[in-house]
Amino acid sequence: MERYNKIMQYVWLTVAVLGGAFAFYSFSILPEDQEPEYMVFMLPVVALILFYLRRRHNAALYKNNQNSNPEN
């Protein structure tokens, strides 16, 4: 389960980076007379929040495992 949590943490970071790159790309190729779609910036923000929550969760699990197994 620890491996899955670590993989999911990096999946959310990857989604955030790729989503941010796509958002800036789509923002930069718009013609000047067209209104930009700001909702495209929500994906990276939500993915970063999920990355942070997963990271905090992993840290808490690691801390609890260390406290329950003092010989390791």
C-alpha atoms as an extended CHARMM CRD file, in Angstrom:
* protein
*
        72  EXT
         1         1  MET       CA              0.0000000000        0.0000000000        0.0000000000  PROA      1               0.0000000000
         2         2  GLU       CA              2.9160000000        2.3040000000        0.6630000000  PROA      2               0.0000000000
         3         3  ARG       CA              4.0930000000        1.9370000000       -2.9240000000  PROA      3               0.0000000000
         4         4  TYR       CA              0.6150000000        2.7800000000       -4.2460000000  PROA      4               0.0000000000
         5         5  ASN       CA              0.4670000000        5.9190000000       -2.1060000000  PROA      5               0.0000000000
         6         6  LYS       CA              3.8620000000        7.0460000000       -3.3650000000  PROA      6               0.0000000000
         7         7  ILE       CA              2.8710000000        6.4170000000       -6.9970000000  PROA      7               0.0000000000
         8         8  MET       CA             -0.3870000000        8.3460000000       -6.5920000000  PROA      8               0.0000000000
         9         9  GLN       CA              1.4880000000       11.2470000000       -5.0610000000  PROA      9               0.0000000000
        10        10  TYR       CA              3.6590000000       11.5570000000       -8.1560000000  PROA      10              0.0000000000
        11        11  VAL       CA              0.7100000000       10.9750000000      -10.4910000000  PROA      11              0.0000000000
        12        12  TRP       CA             -0.9910000000       14.0690000000       -9.0670000000  PROA      12              0.0000000000
        13        13  LEU       CA              2.2170000000       16.0710000000       -9.3960000000  PROA      13              0.0000000000
        14        14  THR       CA              2.5370000000       14.9800000000      -13.0290000000  PROA      14              0.0000000000
        15        15  VAL       CA             -1.0930000000       15.8780000000      -13.7480000000  PROA      15              0.0000000000
        16        16  ALA       CA             -0.5180000000       19.3030000000      -12.2030000000  PROA      16              0.0000000000
        17        17  VAL       CA              2.6080000000       20.0020000000      -14.2590000000  PROA      17              0.0000000000
        18        18  LEU       CA              1.1090000000       18.7750000000      -17.5330000000  PROA      18              0.0000000000
        19        19  GLY       CA             -2.1760000000       20.5560000000      -16.8520000000  PROA      19              0.0000000000
        20        20  GLY       CA             -0.3210000000       23.7840000000      -16.1170000000  PROA      20              0.0000000000
        21        21  ALA       CA              1.7110000000       23.4780000000      -19.3030000000  PROA      21              0.0000000000
        22        22  PHE       CA             -1.4620000000       22.8780000000      -21.3120000000  PROA      22              0.0000000000
        23        23  ALA       CA             -3.2120000000       25.8220000000      -19.6460000000  PROA      23              0.0000000000
        24        24  PHE       CA             -0.3850000000       28.2340000000      -20.4270000000  PROA      24              0.0000000000
        25        25  TYR       CA             -0.0930000000       26.8880000000      -23.9670000000  PROA      25              0.0000000000
        26        26  SER       CA             -3.8110000000       27.2670000000      -24.6490000000  PROA      26              0.0000000000
        27        27  PHE       CA             -3.7060000000       30.7440000000      -23.1040000000  PROA      27              0.0000000000
        28        28  SER       CA             -0.7680000000       31.8060000000      -25.2840000000  PROA      28              0.0000000000
        29        29  ILE       CA             -2.1880000000       30.6630000000      -28.6500000000  PROA      29              0.0000000000
        30        30  LEU       CA             -5.4980000000       32.5270000000      -28.3240000000  PROA      30              0.0000000000
        31        31  PRO       CA             -6.1440000000       35.3700000000      -30.7330000000  PROA      31              0.0000000000
        32        32  GLU       CA             -6.1880000000       38.7600000000      -29.0670000000  PROA      32              0.0000000000
        33        33  ASP       CA             -9.8610000000       39.3910000000      -29.7960000000  PROA      33              0.0000000000
        34        34  GLN       CA            -11.0190000000       36.1640000000      -28.1030000000  PROA      34              0.0000000000
        35        35  GLU       CA            -11.8090000000       35.9590000000      -24.3930000000  PROA      35              0.0000000000
        36        36  PRO       CA             -9.6170000000       33.3780000000      -22.5830000000  PROA      36              0.0000000000
        37        37  GLU       CA            -11.1590000000       30.3980000000      -20.8020000000  PROA      37              0.0000000000
        38        38  TYR       CA             -9.8970000000       30.6540000000      -17.2370000000  PROA      38              0.0000000000
        39        39  MET       CA            -11.4720000000       27.3630000000      -16.1470000000  PROA      39              0.0000000000
        40        40  VAL       CA             -8.5810000000       25.5090000000      -17.8100000000  PROA      40              0.0000000000
        41        41  PHE       CA             -6.3700000000       26.7500000000      -14.9450000000  PROA      41              0.0000000000
        42        42  MET       CA             -8.4780000000       24.8810000000      -12.3860000000  PROA      42              0.0000000000
        43        43  LEU       CA             -7.1050000000       21.4260000000      -13.2660000000  PROA      43              0.0000000000
        44        44  PRO       CA             -3.5240000000       22.2230000000      -12.1790000000  PROA      44              0.0000000000
        45        45  VAL       CA             -4.7620000000       23.9550000000       -9.0250000000  PROA      45              0.0000000000
        46        46  VAL       CA             -6.9370000000       21.0030000000       -8.0060000000  PROA      46              0.0000000000
        47        47  ALA       CA             -4.1630000000       18.5400000000       -8.8780000000  PROA      47              0.0000000000
        48        48  LEU       CA             -1.6780000000       20.4840000000       -6.7190000000  PROA      48              0.0000000000
        49        49  ILE       CA             -4.1360000000       20.4490000000       -3.8270000000  PROA      49              0.0000000000
        50        50  LEU       CA             -4.5710000000       16.6840000000       -4.2100000000  PROA      50              0.0000000000
        51        51  PHE       CA             -0.7840000000       16.2450000000       -4.4210000000  PROA      51              0.0000000000
        52        52  TYR       CA             -0.3630000000       18.1930000000       -1.1780000000  PROA      52              0.0000000000
        53        53  LEU       CA             -3.0900000000       16.2040000000        0.5880000000  PROA      53              0.0000000000
        54        54  ARG       CA             -1.5990000000       12.8960000000       -0.5740000000  PROA      54              0.0000000000
        55        55  ARG       CA              1.8580000000       14.0140000000        0.5890000000  PROA      55              0.0000000000
        56        56  ARG       CA              0.5110000000       14.9420000000        4.0240000000  PROA      56              0.0000000000
        57        57  HSD       CA             -1.3420000000       11.6430000000        4.2240000000  PROA      57              0.0000000000
        58        58  ASN       CA              1.8170000000        9.6920000000        3.3040000000  PROA      58              0.0000000000
        59        59  ALA       CA              3.8250000000       11.5460000000        5.9370000000  PROA      59              0.0000000000
        60        60  ALA       CA              1.2390000000       10.7380000000        8.6080000000  PROA      60              0.0000000000
        61        61  LEU       CA              1.1990000000        7.0600000000        7.6060000000  PROA      61              0.0000000000
        62        62  TYR       CA              4.9920000000        6.8940000000        7.6820000000  PROA      62              0.0000000000
        63        63  LYS       CA              5.0750000000        8.5500000000       11.1040000000  PROA      63              0.0000000000
        64        64  ASN       CA              2.4630000000        6.1470000000       12.4910000000  PROA      64              0.0000000000
        65        65  ASN       CA              4.3690000000        3.1510000000       11.0980000000  PROA      65              0.0000000000
        66        66  GLN       CA              7.5790000000        4.3690000000       12.7280000000  PROA      66              0.0000000000
        67        67  ASN       CA              5.8310000000        4.8340000000       16.0980000000  PROA      67              0.0000000000
        68        68  SER       CA              4.2090000000        1.3900000000       16.0000000000  PROA      68              0.0000000000
        69        69  ASN       CA              7.4770000000       -0.3800000000       15.0220000000  PROA      69              0.0000000000
        70        70  PRO       CA             10.2550000000        1.1500000000       17.1540000000  PROA      70              0.0000000000
        71        71  GLU       CA             12.7490000000       -1.6440000000       16.3310000000  PROA      71              0.0000000000
        72        72  ASN       CA             12.8790000000       -0.6140000000       12.6000000000  PROA      72              0.0000000000
